[in-house]
Structure formats: C-alpha cells, structure tokens
C-alpha cells in the first residue's frame, strides 16, 4: 500500500477503505509518512469530503493510535459531556455534581485552556490544593465511591489527532466537518465513555457561527457515535453572548457554586438541565428528559448536588472551606464598574471579543507558557435584551493591574451594542440531535 495511491484516490473523489485509513493514520503517527504527503491527503479530504463510514473509520483509527482508558472497573453506564467551547462556559462544574448526585458515574478527562479563559482544570485549581495528578487506580476508586473524578488528559490519548490537528492548523484544512468531528470524537471515545452528550455552540463566541454549520457538526458527531457503538446526543446551544455572567476562573467557580445553591444565572442552569437530563437518560436513570430534569432540579433543592461537589473537591485535595465560603477564593485587587454611555436595549454582546478582553486581563492563555491569574476576569451585570439607562452598570472588570482594567472598560463598551429597541430573540437551545 502506498500513500501516493491514497492521495490520488481521494483527490479523484473515491472512498478510502478502512484498511487504507488505518494505514495512513498508523504510519503517520509512527513517523513513517512525511508531512507533505499527509498534507496533500488532508487537502484532498477537505475538497472531496468523507462519508459517514470513512469519518467513523478515521475516528477509530485515531482512537487506536494510542492509549484507551479502560473504565470497565467502574460500575454503571459512564456518560461523558463535551463542549465545543465558548465564553463563560461553566457547565461542567455545575452539571457533573448534579448528575453524580443521582448515582451516575462521571469519569472526566479534562484539559487546560488555551484562549480567553482557562479550561476545567484551571478553574478547579482555584481551590487550594486541588490536583488532577491522581493515579488511574485512585481515579477509578473515586468514581466508584463518590461517583465523580476529574483527571488531566494523558499525552498518549489519541496522539494521531494531535499530530493531524497541528498539520491541519498550518495547511488551511481545519474547517472540514469530517476532520473536526473525528478530532473531537476520537478523544471522547478514547476516554472510555459508554455514551456522550455534546454541547455544540453556535454564534459570535463559537467556532460555528451559524445554526446550519453547528447542526451539521452535531449531526456528524452523532453519526460517528452511532457508527462506532456509542450512544451520542448533540445539543445545539447559543454562544452569541457569554453564558451566565462570570468570565474568569475563580469568578466562574463562584458562579457555579451559586448555581448549585439555586442562586445562579437562569441561562446557565437551563443549559445544565438540558445537557444533564440527556446524560441521565443515556445512563438509563430516567425514561424521559422531562423526568430527568425534575430529578436534577431535586439535587439542587435538597442540597445533594452541592454536597457532592464538596465531596469531589475534598477527594482530590481541594480546600472545601472555599466552597462553603466563596469569599475565600482568589480576589482581584481592583473591581471597576463599566457604565452604559446611553439609554436603550442591549441588542448584542460580542462574545468572542469579550472573551479576549478577559484573556488580556490574565484570565486565559495566548500561548501554552502563559500563567493564568485565577482572580481576574469580567462579571456581566446586563445581558442581551435588557433595558438600561445612561450610567447603569453593565459589567464589572476584576483586575490586578490598573492600566489593564482601564483598557478592559473601554474594550467592553466597544463590544456592547445598545439600540433603541430589541427584536432579535435568540433561543438558548436551538435543537437536540439524537
């Protein structure tokens, strides 16, 4: 088998066989095929596309390129959740203890963030002493005993995806449904989940800017799950404005705890209930999403979700006192109000730019070497559709540098659109693909 023949075959619009896909992924991972040949094949795939079977085969070839987590020692159906990324996306911290409080095992592999705010691990490290550097044995034991654990991603998980993504990033071949969906799903499947719930974001602050593109991606990933024997659900949700109010690590943690206490933002809770209810149904703990939502709400009302969160933080070395008293979380030196320059309705918040403002304050990383400031970020006070008067506070900047705070105030004002009327009703959840 020659790589040259695979390139010509796909260039001409023909299907690649399972064996051919396995050949190129395996040998590229091992370093036996040069970048220039794989670049040519990726460009052929970009233009000629892959069908559902080819996409599923590419996914599994990447899964088998490295380690696969064996979660067979964990009792019950393991359901994982993945978000395609957004601004203020704190859903993992809220919904996983809710789901775990219902006795459903949550075994989660998470990463650090590169972008406007930290990843789930960065946020959890807001708790003094919290560690994701736990052994596989402890990870499995924690899930079996308290139903929840979070570990860092191993470099040996789907290594082919890392190599292929780096090449796609520099050859203009990122934006292809088969390549995007197989990249996401390979990591989820390698992480050992029995079933997967995907939160596919759409809008200004998301990778997919239109509903049509987001639905196509969600459908492609659900089809991969179906083809490889993993029950998969995709929820298409709004990211045309930040989710919740908080953007920044300790600030988002506080908001997550408030939500578990029943005092969080309505949009954050509603999305967590939608994602979580699908996890509960896939875990066969409820027959309908309506029943599952009531069960999840019950964990907030009776305090079991918050108790589970404390148990989880303590089990991984975190300081539970910071859960009980969020004033003990990292705090910024300066809290500066951002005031509306005029009266009207907030018609648009440019989510991606607001996220970048938070990154410039130190809440995220522009490069892998950057050190995150857990205390800084932005807390929105007014969101899309709300009426404001001139001088009303629309947000607060949390900063440890006065000049950065001053710049952030101006940047936030530049990314809020205030108009005389508001007509653009955007749903929180567009669709659910099963």
N, C-alpha and C positions, 0 to 999 in steps of 0.2 A: 504493500500500500504506500502511495506517495502523496505527500502534501500537495504537490503540484496538481495532481489529478482532482483532489478535493476542491481546490480553488477554482479550476476550470468548470467543474460540475456545478458548483453553486453560482458561479458567475453566469452560467447559462440557464439558471432558474430551476435546476433539478433538485430533488430531495437528497439530503445526505442520509445514509443508513445509520443505524445505531452503532454499528462497528466503526464506521468512519468517524463519527462524532467522538466516540471513546478514544480512537487512535489519536486524533489531533489534541484533545484535552490532556490525555495521559502523557503524551510525548512532549507537549509544550511545557507542562508542569515540571517534567524531569529535565528540561533544558535541551531536548533533542531536536526541537524545531525552532528556527530563528524567528525573531520578532517580525521581520519583514514579510515572511510568508503568512504568519498568523494575522498580521495587519491586513494583508490582501484578502484573506478569507473573511475577516470581520467586515471589511468594506463590501464584499460580495453579499454577505448576510444582510448588511444594512440596506442594500438596494433590492435584493431579491426576496428577503424575509425568510422566516422559517414557519412551518406549520405547527400545529399543536403537538404532534408526536415528536418532531425534531426538537422543539423547545423543551419538552419534558425530558428527552434524552440528554440534551445539553445540561439541564439542571442536575440530573442524577450523575452525569459524568463529573461535574464539579463537586458534587457531594462526596463521591468516592475518591476524589483526588487527595483526600487527607483523612483526618480522624472523624469518626462519627460518635457522638455521645451515646453511650448505652444507658438508657434510663429505665431499663426493664426491672430494676430492683425497686423502682418507685411504684407504689400501689395506686391503681386508678388510671383514668384517662388523662394524659398530660396535654394541656391546651396552652399554646403559646400565642402571644399577641405581638404584632409588629406594626410600627407606624412608618410611613414613607417620609416623615419629618415635617416639622413646622415650627412656628414661633409660640413659645409658652405652652408647649405640648407636655403636660404633666400627667397624662392619663395613666401611665404605668404605675406611678406612685399611689394613685387612688384606686384603680380597679383591681390590681393584684391582691391587696389585702382583703378587699370585698369578696373576691372570688375564693380566696383561700379560707376565709371565714365560713364558707359553705362546705368546706371539706374537700375542695377540688385542688389537686396538686399543681402548684405554679413553680416550675423549674426554669428559670430565665437566665439566658446568656445575654449580657448587655455590653455595650462599648462606651468609650469616651467620645465626647462630641468634638467635631471639627467644624466650626461655623459660629453662628450667632450666640448660642449658649452651650453649656456642657451637656454631655449625654447623661443617661440614667445613673451611671456610676459616679460621675462628677457630682450630681445632685445629692446622691446618697452619702457622699463623703462630707456633706455639710454637717453630718453627725460625727462628733469627735470619736475617733477610734474605729469607725465603721470600716470593714475590709471585705473586698471581694476576692482576696487571695486566700481562698479556702480550698482544701483538698477535695477531690471528687467524692471521697468517702463521706466527708462532712457535709458536702453539698447534698448528696442523696439522703443522708440521715436527717438533715434539717427539713427537707421536703416531706419525708415520711412522718416526722414527728410534729412539725408545726405547719406543714403544707406550703411553705414558701421559702425560696432561697434565690439569690442573685449572684452569679459568678461572672468574672471577666471572660471575654472571648479569647480562646486559645488561638495562637498563630497557625496551628495545624488544622483549623476548621476551614474546609473548602479553600485550600491555598490556590487552586486554579482560578477561582473567582478573583482573588486579589491580583494575580498576575494579569488576567484578562482585563480587569477593570482599569488597571494602570495603563495598559496599552490602548484601550478604548478612549481613555481620557485625553490622550495626546494624538489620536488619529481621527477625531471627529466622528466616532462611532458609538457614542454613549446613548444617543436618543433613538433607540430601536426597541420595540416592545418585547421581542423575544429575549434580547440581551439584558434589558432591565429586569424583566420578570424572573428570568432564570438566575440572575445575580442575587436578587432578594430571597427567592425561594430556596436556593442551594444552602444558604446559611441557616435558614429556619429548619429545613429538613435535617441537616447535619447536626443541629442542636438537639435532635431526638424527640421532637414533639409528635404526638399522635394526631393532633388537629391544630389548625392555625386560624386565627382571626386577624385580618389585615385592616389597618386603618389607612386608606388611601386618600391623601389630602389633595384638595383642589383649590386653586385661587392664587392670589398675589404672592403669598408666602410659601407656596408649594412648588414642587418640581413640575407637576402637571398643572397648567394654567387654566385649562378648560374642562368642563364636565365630560365632554366626549373623550378626551385623552385619558382622564382619570378612570372612566368606566372601562375603556379598552385595556388599561393596565390591570385593573382589578379583575376583569374577566380573564385575561391571560394568566394571571397567577392562580385564580380559582381552577382554571383548566389544567394547569400544571399539577395542582394538588390532586385533582380527580384522576389524572393520568398516572400518578405515582402512588395512589392509595392513601392520600392524606385528606381528610375532610377539611375543607377550606372555605371560609366566608370572607368576603371583602365588603367593608363599609366605606362608602364614598362620603367624606366629610369636609366641611368648609374650612379653608385656611386663607380666606380673603381678608381676614383680620386675625390678630393673635387670639389663641384660645385662652379663656379665663382672663385674669387681669395681670398676673405676675409674669415677668420675663427676666430670668436670672436665677441662679442656682438655689441659694438659701431662701430667696423670695418665693420661688416655685414650691419648695419643700413646705414652707409655712402655708401656702395656699392649698396644697394637697392635704395637710393636716386639718386645716379649717373645713375642707370639703368632707373629710371623714367624720368630722364632728357635726356635719349638717349645716355648716355656715359658708360653704364655698360658692363660687360663681355658678349660675344656673347652666351655662353652656358646657362648662367642664363636667359637671355632674351628669347632665343629659347624655353627653357623648360617652362617658364612662359606663353609664347604664346600658347604652346601645351596644357597645363593644363587649362589656361584661356579660350581658344577657345571652349573646351569641356564644360566648365561651361556656357558659353554664349549660346551654342546650347541647353543644357539641360534647360536653363531658357527661351528658345523659343524666343530669341532675334535675332537669325540668323539660317538659314536653313542648312548651311554647316560650317565645321571648317575653311575652306579657307576664307569664308566671315567673320567669327568671328575673325580670325587673323588680317585681314585688319582693322576691327573695333577697335581692341585692340591697334594695332600699331598707329592708329589715335589718341588715347588718350595720347600717348607719344608725337607725333608730335605737337598736338595742346595745350599741357600742361595741359589738363584736369585731367590726372591721378595724376600728381604732386600736382595740386590744391586740388584734392580730398584727397590725403594723408595729406596735411596740415590741411584741414578741420577736418579730423578724429583725428589727433593728438591734435588739439586745443579743440575739443569737449570732450576729455577725460582728459583735464587738462595739456597736454604736452606743452612744450615751442617750438612754431613754429619757433622761431629765429634759432633753431638748425637744422631745415630742410632747411631754407634759407641759412645758413652758417654752413656747417658741421664741420668747424674748431672749433666750439663751443661744439662739442661732446667730451666726455671723451677721453683724450690722455694719452698714456703711457710715462713714464719718459725716457725709453731707446728704440731706434729703431736701431736694429742691422742687417746688411745685412748678408745673407747666400750665400757664393760664391761657384760656381761649382769647384770641385777639378780637373776636366778634361774636355776635349772636347768630343762632341758626341751628341747623341739624348736622350731626356728624354723618356724612354720607360715605366716607371712605377713610380707612386707615391702611396705609401701605405697609402690610405686614412684614415683607422681606426687609424693607429699609429700616423699620423699627427694630427688627432683629439685629441688623448690622450696627445700629446705634448702641444696643446693649453689648455687642461684641467689642466695640471701641471703648466702652466703659471698663472692659475687662471680664465680662461675663462669659465670653467664648474664646475660641482659638482661631487665629488666622493661619497659624502653622502648628504642626504637631508639638513643637518645642515650647509654645506659649504656655505660661502658667495662669490658670484661672483664678480670678478674685471671686470667691464664693459669695461675698456680701453685696456686690454691686448689681445694678440692673434697672429695670423700669417697672413701675406699677401703674397700670392704666386706671383712670377714675371714670372715664366716659368712653362708651363704645358706639359702634355703628347704630344709627337710628335714634340716638338720644339727643334731646334738645339741650342747648347750652346758651347761657347769656355771656356777654363780653365780661371777661375777668374770672369766669368759672374755671376751677382747676380741672384739667382734663387728664393729667398724669403727674406722677412724681418720679423724679430721677434720683436713684440711690447711687452715690459715687464716693470714691475715696480721693478724688483729685478735682479741685475747684475748676480748673480750665476745662477738663473733660466734661464736667457737669454743665458748664455754661454752653459748650458746643452741643451737648446732647439735648438741652432745652430747645435750642434753635432748630436742630435736626428733627425733633419730634413735631414741632409746629409745622415744619415744611412737609411732613408726611401725614398730617391730618387734613382732610378736606371738609370744610364747613360750608353748607349751602342753605338757601332759604327754605327748601323743602326736601323731604326724603321719601323716595318712592321705590328704591331698589331693595326689595325684600329678598334676602338670600337665605336659603334653608341651612340649618346646621348639618343635617344628614340628607344628602341628595338621594341615595339609593343603597340598597343592600343586595349584594350578588352572592347567591348560594350555588 
